[in-house]
């Protein structure tokens, strides 16, 4: 548990935590700045701000800085546990989504490399060998298989693109939803 903004910052960078609980009013590096910097660095760790600064403009500033949730003090311990649980659950789902995306991307890249190797191999065959009646059925079967694999590779590429769009849309929707759901936004 870090009590200084700078100490918490160093730990968040070194340890890559599952959740960051931030007080807005920290010495040297305040919670708003720390949240904004974590987001600027591309960290997707959930950030829950706990603070005595509960005015609507502070809440909006927290969300704008990158907080996933904002809980003014004094807070109810049960509510805090529920919000921590919700943040961790969202993180687990996002981690699964990103892992799926990485695995699909790696599979698509391997498939693409193998298709290029196969194409190069077939192209390197001499005309005489290609026209050999014993080799022609094998080449025809090979061409059908590579065509089928190429179609699957194209479909996989489209699936990856859709997943990228969903991941980005989900992140944007979460940010907008957090701001709009805040009671201070309504006034």
Beta strands, then each sheet from edge to edge (+ up, - down):
strand 1: 19-22
strand 2: 46-51
strand 3: 69-72
sheet 1: 1+ 2+ 3+
end
